[in-house]
Amino acid sequence: MLHITQHIQIDESELSERFTRSPGPGGQNVNKVETAVQLRFDAAGSRALTEDVRQRLRRLAGRRIDSAGVITIEAHRFRTRERNREDARERLAQLIRQASHRPKTRIGTRPTRASKERRLDSKRRTSAKKRGRQSRPSED
């Protein structure tokens, strides 16, 4: 189980991993050992996510999610397969954690009378300042 939050846990069967050769660091082994990991998670078909989390996740994932709702995370930051695997899982967990937070709804407010008057007074002063800069033809 991959524990995301107190209420969201993803079963191992919902995750699939594929290992490839890493373009990152690796020394002499970089061309022969498959240390990079490609973690795939079917967000659209997951039973662990609610519909609103799924929608927010689709928006947050951006180009990491395909049209079928599968999130693909590639990790090749480290030299070992295990650390890259942990990195990919942590990045997926962070993404889902971020999607699980419901954004606060904005409550519209009205400007106070004093703030309206301050704004209009400022506009009048600016207008007068600019009017004073205008050149007028002389009446000679």
C-alpha positions in Angstrom: 0.0 0.0 0.0 1.1 3.5 -0.9 -0.1 5.8 1.9 -1.0 9.2 0.6 -3.2 10.7 3.3 -5.2 9.4 6.3 -8.1 8.6 3.9 -6.3 7.8 0.7 -4.2 4.6 0.2 -3.3 3.2 -3.2 -3.0 -0.5 -3.6 0.2 -1.8 -5.2 -1.8 -3.5 -7.9 -2.9 -0.1 -9.2 0.7 0.9 -9.8 2.9 -0.4 -12.6 6.6 0.2 -13.0 8.9 -0.1 -16.0 12.6 0.3 -15.8 14.7 1.9 -18.5 18.2 3.2 -19.1 18.7 6.4 -17.3 20.0 9.6 -19.1 21.2 10.8 -15.6 24.2 10.0 -13.6 25.5 6.4 -13.3 29.2 6.3 -14.2 30.3 3.2 -16.2 26.9 1.5 -15.6 24.8 4.2 -17.3 24.7 2.4 -20.6 24.1 -1.1 -19.3 21.9 -0.9 -16.2 18.3 0.1 -16.3 18.0 2.4 -13.3 15.4 5.0 -14.5 11.8 4.2 -13.5 8.5 5.0 -15.3 5.7 4.8 -12.8 2.2 4.5 -14.2 -1.0 5.0 -12.2 -4.6 4.8 -13.7 -6.2 7.7 -11.9 -9.4 7.4 -13.9 -10.0 3.8 -12.9 -8.7 4.0 -9.3 -11.1 3.1 -6.5 -9.0 5.0 -3.9 -9.8 8.5 -5.3 -13.1 10.4 -5.1 -14.4 12.1 -8.2 -13.5 15.7 -7.1 -9.9 14.6 -6.2 -9.8 12.9 -9.6 -10.8 16.1 -11.4 -8.3 18.3 -9.5 -5.6 15.6 -10.1 -6.3 15.8 -13.9 -5.8 19.6 -13.8 -2.7 19.4 -11.6 -1.0 16.6 -13.5 -0.8 18.6 -16.8 1.2 16.8 -19.4 1.9 13.8 -17.1 -1.6 12.5 -17.6 -2.9 11.1 -20.9 -6.4 11.1 -22.4 -7.2 7.8 -20.8 -6.5 9.2 -17.3 -3.2 7.4 -16.7 -0.5 9.4 -14.9 3.1 8.7 -15.9 5.9 9.8 -13.7 9.5 9.3 -14.8 12.3 9.4 -12.3 16.1 9.2 -13.1 17.5 11.6 -10.7 19.5 9.0 -8.7 22.0 6.3 -9.6 20.1 3.4 -8.1 16.9 1.8 -9.2 15.6 1.7 -5.6 16.1 5.5 -5.0 14.5 6.3 -8.3 11.6 4.1 -7.5 11.1 5.8 -4.1 11.4 9.2 -5.8 8.7 8.4 -8.4 6.3 7.1 -5.7 6.9 10.1 -3.5 6.3 12.5 -6.4 3.0 10.7 -7.2 2.0 10.8 -3.5 2.8 14.6 -3.4 0.7 15.2 -6.5 -2.3 13.3 -5.1 -1.9 15.0 -1.7 -2.0 18.4 -3.5 -5.1 17.3 -5.4 -6.8 16.1 -2.2 -6.9 19.6 -0.7 -10.1 21.3 -1.6 -9.4 24.9 -2.6 -11.1 27.6 -0.5 -14.0 29.1 -2.3 -13.7 32.9 -2.8 -16.2 35.0 -1.1 -16.9 38.2 -3.0 -16.7 41.4 -1.0 -17.8 45.0 -1.8 -15.5 48.0 -1.5 -16.3 50.3 1.4 -17.5 53.9 0.8 -14.3 55.3 2.1 -12.2 53.2 -0.2 -14.3 54.3 -3.2 -13.9 57.9 -2.2 -10.1 57.5 -1.8 -9.9 55.9 -5.2 -11.9 58.7 -6.9 -9.9 61.4 -5.0 -6.7 59.8 -6.2 -8.0 59.7 -9.8 -9.0 63.4 -9.5 -5.6 64.4 -8.3 -3.9 62.4 -11.1 -6.2 64.0 -13.7 -5.4 67.5 -12.4 -1.7 66.8 -12.4 -1.8 65.6 -16.1 -4.1 68.5 -17.1 -1.4 70.8 -15.7 1.2 69.3 -18.0 -0.8 69.9 -21.2 0.5 72.7 -23.4 -2.1 75.2 -24.6 -1.7 77.4 -27.6 -0.9 81.0 -26.6 -3.3 83.8 -27.4 -0.9 86.4 -28.8 
